[in-house]
C-alpha cells in the first residue's frame, strides 16, 4: 500500500509507492552523451566568453597570470545571457497592489575543468575541491554587495536537466530576495529550533546514522542520505555532520571531505543509473545571516528520472515510485573506482 510521508523541515507531504517500487532499470531515460562541436568553455577558447571574473592558474611559476588566456584549471565568467544584471539600483516600487523592482543581481558560470570530456564525476577529488574553493571565493566576494540577499549555486548536468552546454560547468545566481523554497526551509528549521532548541538537520543526521537504512555514504565530516520524504526517485542529500549554517564558512578539511563525498555520490549514481542527467544544488543561509543555530547548509542531488505533472503543480504533493530505503541500498552497494590521473595541460 502506498505511504504518505511528511518532510520534517517544510511540512511537505509526498506519496511513496512502496508496493510497486521502481528499480533503477525500470526508468526510461537517456544517459548523458557528449555530442562534440564548438565549445566556448574549452581550453584555448577564452576569447569566446565574456571577460573572466576569476580563474585558477596554478602553473605560472610566480609570474603574474594574464586574464582570458590558457593555463587555467577552473574559470569563472559572467553568463552570456544573464537572468539578472549587476548594475543599477533595486528601485522597489508598487504597481497598485503589486510589487516590483529592477532585476539586480549576478549570474556567473563556473567552468569546472579545461577538458571538454571530463565531468564532475570523473574529476579527481582534488580538482573537485578546487571547484568548491571557487564557489567559496565567489560567495565571499558577492556577499560584500548589500543589495544581494541570497546566493544560489547549482549544477545542471545533461540537456534533460537544463544544461545548454555540455562542457562541465556550474552556475551562480545572486538574488536581491531570498527564494520562496529556501525561505520555507529556513522558516521550518527555525520553528523546529524554537520548539526543540535543536537543529532539525542535526537531528536528521543523528537519526539516519543510527538507523542506517537511508545512509548512502559517510566520511569524517559528511553524511550522504536518501531523505525520509524525497520528492523524486534517488533524491539524495549531503549533510555536514557538525552544525554549520553557511557553505562558505566551511573549513579546509571540510572542503577536502566534501569533494570526496560529491565524487562518491556522483560515481555511485553513474553506476546505478547509467550517468543520468541531474541537478545538484547547494542550500545555504542568506548572505546577511550566515551564522545561526537553526539552519544547516546542505547539498541536494536530484537525477532526472521522472517528470513533474499536473498533480504535482496542482497540489504541491510529489509521487515518488522508489522508496528512499531502496534507493539508498542501491547507491550504498554500488562500488566506486578512483579515476585515472588526468593529463596535465
TORFI-80731 format. One record per residue (C-alpha): x, y, z. Coordinates in Angstrom, 3 decimals. Each point is the difference from the previous one (the first is absolute). Layout:
<rs>
(r (X,Y,Z))
...
</rs>
This chain:
<rs>
(r (0.000,0.000,0.000))
(r (1.372,3.492,-0.830))
(r (1.220,2.183,2.870))
(r (-0.398,3.704,0.668))
(r (3.169,1.412,1.551))
(r (0.474,3.465,1.443))
(r (3.212,1.968,-0.387))
(r (1.029,1.034,3.551))
(r (1.468,3.326,-1.155))
(r (-2.577,1.649,-2.271))
(r (-3.002,-2.213,0.789))
(r (-0.411,-1.097,-3.633))
(r (-1.732,-3.327,-0.582))
(r (1.154,-2.523,-2.596))
(r (-1.525,-3.257,-1.219))
(r (2.390,-2.965,0.069))
(r (-0.992,-2.975,-2.133))
(r (1.155,-2.788,2.288))
(r (-1.773,-2.895,-1.750))
(r (1.153,0.466,-3.575))
(r (3.330,1.614,0.623))
(r (2.006,0.811,-3.106))
(r (3.505,-1.360,-0.233))
(r (2.714,2.007,-1.801))
(r (-0.502,-2.000,-3.215))
(r (-3.736,0.751,-0.024))
(r (0.505,3.677,-0.868))
(r (-0.061,0.985,-3.667))
(r (2.723,2.563,-0.608))
(r (2.979,0.824,-2.159))
(r (3.465,0.189,1.491))
(r (1.901,3.243,-0.465))
(r (2.195,-0.334,-3.087))
(r (2.498,2.457,-1.431))
(r (-1.025,1.349,-3.423))
(r (3.124,2.015,-0.747))
(r (0.210,3.121,-2.165))
(r (1.281,3.459,0.850))
(r (0.039,0.820,3.713))
(r (0.752,3.489,1.393))
(r (1.018,-1.503,3.360))
(r (2.808,-2.118,-1.429))
(r (3.692,0.668,0.544))
(r (1.238,2.507,-2.562))
(r (-3.417,1.587,-0.580))
(r (0.319,2.539,2.816))
(r (-0.707,2.909,-2.367))
(r (-3.388,-1.532,-0.872))
(r (-1.468,0.638,3.466))
(r (-0.651,3.269,1.828))
(r (3.130,1.227,1.867))
(r (0.792,-2.300,2.900))
(r (-0.770,0.943,3.578))
(r (2.376,-2.482,1.615))
(r (2.205,-2.909,-1.024))
(r (2.414,-2.477,1.583))
(r (3.295,-0.145,-1.871))
(r (2.245,-2.155,2.205))
(r (3.079,-0.255,-2.242))
(r (1.021,3.609,-0.506))
(r (3.478,-0.376,1.602))
(r (-0.535,3.075,2.121))
(r (-0.867,2.193,-2.973))
(r (-3.090,2.179,-0.207))
(r (-2.637,-1.986,-1.919))
(r (-1.717,1.683,-2.913))
(r (-3.775,-0.020,-0.030))
(r (-1.927,-1.810,-2.721))
(r (2.980,-2.126,-1.024))
(r (0.753,-3.749,0.277))
(r (1.627,-1.494,3.095))
(r (-3.152,-0.201,2.142))
(r (-1.561,-2.985,1.737))
(r (-3.230,1.648,1.257))
(r (-1.424,3.156,-1.550))
(r (-2.882,2.352,0.891))
(r (-1.677,2.195,-2.628))
(r (-3.226,2.016,-0.110))
(r (-2.914,-1.834,-1.557))
(r (-0.307,1.189,-3.599))
(r (-3.776,0.166,0.388))
(r (-0.413,1.021,3.664))
(r (-3.260,-0.355,1.876))
(r (0.942,3.089,2.071))
(r (2.408,2.918,-0.423))
(r (2.528,1.299,2.522))
(r (-0.439,3.702,-0.877))
(r (-2.645,2.360,1.341))
(r (-2.225,0.520,3.012))
(r (-2.820,-2.243,1.177))
(r (-2.526,2.850,-0.223))
(r (-2.789,-1.867,1.791))
(r (-3.421,1.188,-1.140))
(r (-3.669,-0.689,0.426))
(r (-2.242,-0.493,-3.002))
(r (-3.385,0.165,1.639))
(r (-0.135,-3.029,2.289))
(r (3.021,-1.533,-1.752))
(r (3.726,0.399,0.722))
(r (2.942,0.191,-2.341))
(r (3.695,0.921,-0.050))
(r (2.819,0.116,-2.500))
(r (1.626,-3.300,-0.898))
(r (3.202,0.614,1.935))
(r (2.205,-2.964,0.798))
(r (2.845,-2.086,-1.364))
(r (0.059,-2.980,-2.331))
(r (3.318,-1.794,-0.416))
(r (1.262,-3.238,-1.513))
(r (2.669,-2.131,1.683))
(r (1.804,-2.092,-2.622))
(r (1.075,-2.984,2.077))
(r (2.755,-1.387,-2.216))
(r (1.919,0.937,-3.130))
(r (-0.615,-3.470,-1.488))
(r (-3.213,-0.282,-2.005))
(r (-0.198,-3.756,0.572))
(r (0.200,0.156,3.799))
(r (-3.015,0.212,2.299))
(r (-0.256,0.795,3.683))
(r (-0.328,-3.749,0.593))
(r (3.231,-0.837,-1.835))
(r (2.149,2.747,1.532))
(r (2.368,-1.007,2.823))
(r (-1.106,1.185,3.431))
(r (2.717,2.680,0.102))
(r (-1.376,1.639,-3.133))
(r (-3.536,-0.108,1.394))
(r (1.404,1.685,3.102))
(r (1.369,2.794,-2.210))
(r (-3.503,0.512,-1.376))
(r (-1.368,0.234,3.552))
(r (2.599,2.621,0.928))
(r (-1.042,1.944,-3.085))
(r (-3.620,-0.077,1.193))
(r (1.140,1.303,3.385))
(r (2.082,2.801,-1.530))
(r (-2.894,1.217,-2.113))
(r (-2.464,-0.124,2.920))
(r (2.329,1.989,2.260))
(r (0.523,2.601,-2.707))
(r (-3.699,0.421,-0.831))
(r (-1.014,0.100,3.683))
(r (1.637,3.428,0.195))
(r (-2.834,1.364,-2.139))
(r (-2.796,0.856,2.444))
(r (-2.579,-0.077,-2.793))
(r (0.399,-3.770,-0.259))
(r (-1.933,-2.097,2.515))
(r (0.549,-3.550,-1.228))
(r (2.621,-1.798,-2.121))
(r (-1.001,-3.256,-1.655))
(r (2.533,-2.387,-1.527))
(r (-1.342,-2.783,-2.159))
(r (1.051,-2.454,-2.669))
(r (-2.063,-1.276,-2.928))
(r (1.528,-3.139,-1.513))
(r (-1.482,-1.080,-3.308))
(r (-2.542,1.568,-2.319))
(r (-2.939,-1.578,1.839))
(r (1.164,1.761,3.184))
(r (0.199,3.412,-1.681))
(r (3.621,0.130,-1.198))
(r (0.351,1.854,-3.308))
(r (3.759,-0.629,-0.268))
(r (1.458,-3.447,0.658))
(r (3.419,1.137,1.286))
(r (0.030,-0.561,3.781))
(r (-1.105,3.170,1.750))
(r (-2.041,1.338,2.906))
(r (-1.884,3.251,0.369))
(r (-0.294,2.651,2.679))
(r (-2.958,2.367,0.251))
(r (-0.024,2.726,2.659))
(r (-3.471,1.332,0.784))
(r (-1.353,3.140,1.700))
(r (-2.565,-2.157,1.836))
(r (0.019,-3.366,1.782))
(r (-1.724,-2.581,-2.272))
(r (-3.303,-1.377,1.285))
(r (1.204,-3.632,0.146))
(r (3.017,1.002,2.070))
(r (-2.108,2.311,2.185))
(r (-2.405,-2.869,0.739))
(r (2.895,-2.274,0.915))
(r (1.580,2.633,2.245))
(r (-3.320,0.775,1.695))
(r (-0.713,-3.703,0.575))
(r (3.445,-0.464,1.524))
(r (-0.478,3.100,2.170))
(r (-3.353,-1.224,1.356))
(r (1.514,-3.407,0.795))
(r (2.842,1.723,1.851))
(r (-2.405,2.211,1.962))
(r (-1.989,-3.055,1.061))
(r (2.876,-2.415,0.730))
(r (3.092,2.205,0.328))
(r (1.773,-2.276,-2.460))
(r (0.809,0.227,-3.703))
(r (-2.349,-2.183,-2.044))
(r (2.789,-0.926,-2.442))
(r (2.277,-1.044,2.871))
(r (-2.822,-2.166,1.357))
(r (-0.539,-1.530,-3.447))
(r (3.707,-0.812,-0.314))
(r (0.117,-1.628,3.449))
(r (-3.109,-2.085,-0.635))
(r (1.073,-1.104,-3.474))
(r (3.438,-1.080,1.257))
(r (-1.653,-2.008,2.746))
(r (-2.569,-1.632,-2.302))
(r (2.345,-0.512,-2.955))
(r (-2.730,-0.976,-2.477))
(r (0.103,3.239,-1.979))
(r (3.754,0.627,0.240))
(r (1.780,-0.037,-3.364))
(r (3.531,0.904,1.117))
(r (1.841,1.642,2.861))
(r (3.395,1.479,0.841))
(r (1.421,1.984,2.924))
(r (-1.863,3.203,-0.856))
(r (-2.940,-0.872,-2.264))
(r (-2.983,-2.295,-0.123))
(r (-1.664,-0.905,-3.293))
(r (-3.609,-1.172,0.343))
(r (-3.212,-0.639,-1.844))
(r (-2.386,2.325,1.908))
(r (-3.006,-1.493,1.806))
(r (-2.559,1.771,-2.213))
(r (1.717,0.517,-3.384))
(r (-1.879,1.764,-2.794))
(r (1.782,-1.924,-2.737))
(r (1.420,-3.511,-0.481))
(r (3.633,-0.204,1.109))
(r (-0.056,3.529,1.433))
(r (3.038,0.171,2.275))
(r (1.351,2.506,2.515))
(r (3.526,0.663,1.239))
(r (-0.022,1.400,3.555))
(r (2.887,1.309,2.118))
(r (0.124,-2.083,3.179))
(r (0.885,3.030,2.123))
(r (-2.354,2.950,0.043))
(r (0.898,2.727,-2.470))
(r (-2.537,2.416,-1.430))
(r (1.878,1.287,-3.070))
(r (1.994,-1.853,-2.639))
(r (2.663,2.728,-0.175))
(r (0.828,-0.421,3.699))
(r (1.299,-3.541,-0.539))
(r (3.587,-0.853,0.897))
(r (2.744,-1.229,-2.305))
(r (-0.378,-3.554,1.331))
(r (-3.737,0.138,-0.600))
(r (0.513,1.001,-3.640))
(r (2.378,-2.939,-0.416))
(r (-2.591,-2.417,1.351))
(r (-2.872,1.682,-1.825))
(r (1.853,-0.487,-3.289))
(r (0.310,-3.702,0.828))
(r (-3.690,-0.208,0.936))
(r (-1.102,1.645,-3.258))
(r (2.232,-2.215,-2.086))
(r (-1.186,-3.141,1.814))
(r (-3.668,0.906,-0.460))
(r (0.329,0.879,-3.681))
(r (1.940,-3.175,-0.745))
(r (-2.533,-2.139,1.837))
(r (-2.815,1.698,-1.916))
(r (1.845,-0.623,-3.264))
(r (0.384,-3.684,0.864))
(r (-3.621,-0.467,1.075))
(r (-1.771,2.350,-2.422))
(r (2.402,-0.027,-2.977))
(r (1.198,3.636,0.035))
(r (-3.390,1.664,0.399))
(r (-0.730,3.673,-0.579))
(r (-0.243,1.676,3.378))
(r (-0.286,3.223,1.970))
(r (2.288,0.683,2.942))
(r (-0.778,2.984,2.245))
(r (1.754,1.503,3.025))
(r (-2.479,1.227,2.635))
(r (1.648,2.521,2.318))
(r (-0.992,2.814,2.357))
(r (-0.833,3.466,-1.367))
(r (2.930,2.370,-0.437))
(r (-0.929,2.180,2.989))
(r (-0.578,-2.943,2.365))
(r (2.925,-2.300,-0.671))
(r (0.428,-1.190,3.583))
(r (-3.000,-1.246,1.957))
(r (-1.107,-2.950,2.117))
(r (-3.100,-1.081,-1.924))
(r (1.053,-0.437,-3.640))
(r (2.474,-2.576,-1.317))
(r (1.434,0.257,-3.507))
(r (-0.152,-3.081,-2.221))
(r (0.091,-1.243,-3.579))
(r (-3.003,-1.474,-1.790))
(r (0.536,-2.356,-2.945))
(r (-2.948,-0.882,-2.278))
(r (0.414,-2.274,-3.050))
(r (-2.572,0.692,-2.730))
(r (-1.857,-3.314,-0.085))
(r (-3.642,1.144,0.111))
(r (-1.976,3.024,-1.157))
(r (-2.031,2.448,2.043))
(r (-3.635,0.086,-1.130))
(r (-3.340,1.581,0.791))
(r (-0.456,-1.820,3.305))
(r (3.273,1.361,1.350))
(r (-0.642,3.530,-1.265))
(r (-3.561,-0.031,1.264))
(r (0.635,-1.388,3.484))
(r (3.649,0.460,0.981))
(r (0.051,-3.773,0.605))
(r (2.573,-2.162,-1.759))
(r (-0.372,-3.639,-0.989))
(r (3.224,-1.949,0.405))
(r (-0.006,-3.546,-1.422))
(r (3.201,-1.036,1.818))
(r (0.079,-0.147,3.818))
(r (3.098,1.773,1.355))
(r (1.053,-3.140,1.881))
(r (0.218,-1.871,-3.314))
(r (1.759,2.872,-1.765))
(r (2.549,0.270,2.817))
(r (0.647,-3.748,-0.134))
(r (0.708,0.081,-3.755))
(r (2.331,2.978,0.363))
(r (1.690,-1.259,3.169))
(r (0.887,-3.333,-1.583))
(r (1.334,1.511,-3.234))
(r (3.789,-0.097,-0.219))
(r (2.092,3.087,-0.705))
(r (3.266,0.017,-1.892))
(r (2.639,2.689,0.193))
(r (0.436,1.819,-3.332))
(r (3.174,-0.249,-1.991))
(r (2.342,2.927,0.563))
(r (-0.928,2.744,-2.451))
(r (2.688,1.130,-2.418))
(r (1.187,3.473,0.921))
(r (-0.247,2.665,-2.669))
</rs>
